[in-house]
């Protein structure tokens, strides 16, 4: 798709009221390595911070003529924290102040992007996620290479003291094979908490029995994510393109209500953390390990769902947590 046309269609859909908070089509960058630093401290091309992996895992690539240049990512071959990949830009340079200073009435946080399924191997997810000022995710969408389906991401409250960032299955029954482009989107209503997902032009509203979606969550950081999922034993190379985040006065309305909680997408707080990091999970935490950005396990005392991080050096870490439903990892910052 012509990228100028793609962005124009998005802007017109918001009746010209939309405010662009962050966007990229990767066409202005140099083909090849995005960066040379993988601890999330020094940005590469376009101000993109990278976490985990090596230079070849993050490429500006020309996949096809219709998309020009895209961001291509390769995930690791294990079910361990080091196999996950994260890319983000400095939130203070765009998303955070843009959302905080949005025009009155622009209370829908809207994201759109195209996902390239690539090799569709292993057990990985690739997509987009927006995190709140408390470090917990708000909304997002990913392609699951193990099931060849699209999964939503959403913060949910079970009404009994558990609030977490969950992987949502059942938003569509469609599947996508390797080497396929999918146009996807999501929206979050700051006032009501309502979430929608859009897949190739079809929009559905999220509704999970027994859970509510909190309103009033302020956007802070946007990540392109490629986390491994339970049982991963192979690398995966996939890509994203035409990423745009907006504050809008309207959002597409879903034609049906869908959603089931799949594997728990862990959340932790506070993030950044100073002394103690608390894990939010609907499943009982069986074990937790902390790794630095080189993949080395570091000493951190674990008591139930709390991790003592006060003796860790400042920086970015990966928390690997085993629950009754499997193993997940999440990025956190020690300040």
N, C-alpha and C positions, 0 to 999 in steps of 0.2 A: 504494500500500500504506500502511496505517496505520503511522506511524513508531514508535509505542509497541510495536505488535505486532512490527515488524521487529527492533527491538533485543532484545525479549524472546526471540524465536526464536534469535537469535545466542547470547545468554547461556545459554539452556537447552541449546543444542547442546554446550556445553563442560562439561556436568554440574555447573554452578554453580561451577566452579573458575576460570573465566576472570577475568582482570584487565584492565579497560579502560584502555588507554594513551592513546588519543586518539579523540575522536568528534565528529561534528557533523551536524546535520540542517538547519542554517541558518534554522530557524524563528524564532529569537529576534532576528534582525537586521532592520534597516530596508531595505525594498525600494530598489533603486538602487545607486549606486556603493559598491563595497567599500572603496575608499580613494582617496587623492589623491597617493600617493608610490609610485614605480615603480622604485626602485633597491634594494629589499630592505633598507632601513635603518629605516623607520618603519612600524609596523603599522597596518592599517586595522581595519574591523569584525572583532570576534571574535579580534583578535590576529593576523590574517592578513597576512603579508608578501607583496608583489607585486613581480615582476621583469619588466620590458619592457612596452611598450604604453602605453595611456592609460586614463583612468578608465572610459570606455565599454566597455573590453575585459574588465572584471571587474565583474559585476553580481550582486546578489541578486535573483533573478527568480522569478516565480510561473508555472511552465510548465504545470502541470495541478493539479487539485484533489487528486488522490491523493497528490501529493508535497509539497504546500504550497509552501514556498520552497526554492530550490536555488541552487547556485553556478554561474553561467553565465560562460563564458570565450570570447573571440573571439581567434583567432590571426591573424597577419599574412598578407599576400598574396605573400610572396617566399620564396625558398630561402636565407634569410640569418638570422643569429643573432637579429636584432631581431624576427623573426616568431614566435619561441618565447615561451611564457608559463609562469610558475612561480608557485605559491602554496604557502606553508608557514607553520607556526606555530613559535614559539620552542621548539626541542627541549628546552631546559633546564627548561621549564615543564611538561613532560608525558612525552613519549615516552622521552627519554634516561634520566631517573632512574627512570621507571616500569619500563622494561625491566631496568635495572641492579639494581633492588631487588625484582624479581618474586619471587613465592613459589617455593620450591624445587620443581622438577618442572614448572613452567610454561615449558617450553623450546620451545614452538611459537609462532612469531610469525605471527599470523593477521590478515589484512586483508579487509574486505568493503566494497563500495560499489555504488551504482547509477550507470551511465553513460548519459547521454542523447545519442544520436548527432547530434541537431540538424540542421544544414544538410548535414552529411556531404560537404562540398565541399573542394577543394584536396587537399593531401597533408600531413595532420596526424595526430598521435596524441593522444588525451586519455585520462588515467587516473591511476593512483596508483603511486608508487614509494617504497620505503624505502631509505635510504642508511645505510651503516655509519659507524663512528667514524673511518674513514680517508677518508671522502668518496666512496667508490665505492659504487654501488648494490648492493643485496642481492637484492631481489625486487620485482616489481610486475606490473601488467597494464594494457594500453591498447587502445583502439579505434582502428583505422587507417582514416581516411576515404577513402584512395585505393583500398584493396582491400575495404573494408566488412567486414573481419574483425577478430577479437580477436587480439592478440599478447601473449605473455608477456614478462616481463623477468627476467633472472637473471644472477647472477655465475657465471662458468664458468672452469675451469682446464684448459688443453689439455695440461698435464703437461710442457710444454717452455718454461716461463718466461713464458707469456702468460696473464694473468688479466684479464678484462674484464667489463663489464656489457653483456649482449647482448640484442638484440631477437629473440624466439623466435617463429617461425612454425610452423604445423602443429598448434597445440594444439586446434583445431577446424576443421571444414570449413564450418561455418555462416557465413552472412553476414547483416548487419543493415542495412536501408535508413535513410534519413533519418528523424528524428523518432521514434526507437524507444528505449525504456528497456531496459537489459540489467542484470541483477543478476550481479555478478562477485565473485570472491574469490581469495585466494592464501594459501599457508602456507609457512613456512620452518622446518625442524627444526634448531635450534641444535646439537644433538648430532651428527646424521648429515649435515646439509646438504640433505636431501631437500626438494624443492619440489613443491607441487601447485597447480593452478589449478581454480577452480570457475566454471562458466558456466551460469546459470539452473538450478542444482541438479545439474549433471553435473560430476564431478570427475575430473581426469586427473593423472598423475604425470609430471614432467619427466625425460626421459632423452635426451641428445644424444650420438651416437656420437663417441668420441674425447675427450670432455670429462667432467670431474667437477665436482660442486658443493661448494665448501668449506663445512665446518661451522665452528662457533665464532665466527660473525660477530655482533657486537653492534649492535643497532639504535641509530641516533642521530637521524635526521631523516626526516620523512615529507613528501613533496611531491605536490600535485596538479599534474600536468605536461601541457603541450600543446606538444611540440616539433614543428617542421616536419619533413618528410622530403624526400628528394631529389626535385627537380622541382616543388616546390610553387609554384603561381602564382595562388592564390586564398585568400581568407579563409575561416575556418570558425568557426561559433558552435555550441558544444556545452555540456554541463553535467554536474555530478556531484551526488549526494545520498546521504544516509544512510551517511556514511563512519564506519567504526569499526575501530580497531586493538586487538588483544588480545594478552596473553601467556596461553597456554592449555596445559593438560596433554595435550590431544588435538588431532588434526587429521583432517580427512576423508581417507580413503585413496582414491587414484585407482584407477579400474577398468582403465586401460590406461596404457602409457608412450608418450609422444609428444614431439615437439619437434625442430625444425631451426633452425639459426642463420640468421636473415635478415640484414638490414642490421645492421652492427655498431653497437651502442650504446656509444659511447666512454666510457672512464673515465680519470680523471686522478688523480695523487697526487704529493706530499701535498696534501690539500685540507682546510683552508686551507693556502696556500703562502707561503713567505717569500722564497726565492731562485730555485729552479728547479722548474718544473712538468713532470712526465713524463706522456706520453700512452700509455695502454694500448690497443692495437688489434691485432687479428689480421691486419689488412691494412696494407700499407706506407703510412706517412704521406707524402703528396705535398706538402702545404702546410698551414700553420696561421696563423691570424690571430686577434688578440685585440681585442675590442671592449668599450668601457665601456657603462654602462647607458643612455646616450643613443643608442647605435648608432654612435658614432664609433670608428674604428680607432685603436688606440694602439700605440706602438712597443714591440715585444718581440722580441728576437732568437730565432730558431728554428734549432736544430741537430738535424736528425733528428727524434726524438720528444721532444726536450726544449726547453722554452720558458723563457727567462730573464725572470723577472718581478720581480727585486729592485728595479728602479727605478720600478715602478708604485706609485701611491698606494694606501693601504688602501681596500678596498671590494670590491664584487661585480663580476665580469667574465664575459663569455661568450667561450669559446674555440671558434672555427670551424675544423674540421679536414677537409681533403679527403684521402680515401684511394682506393685502387683500386676500392673498392665504392661510392663516393659521398661525400656531404658530410654531416657531423653536427655538432651543437653541444652543449656541456656548460657548465654553470655552475660557476664556481670563485670562491673568496674569497682575496684577497691580504691578509695580516695584517702 
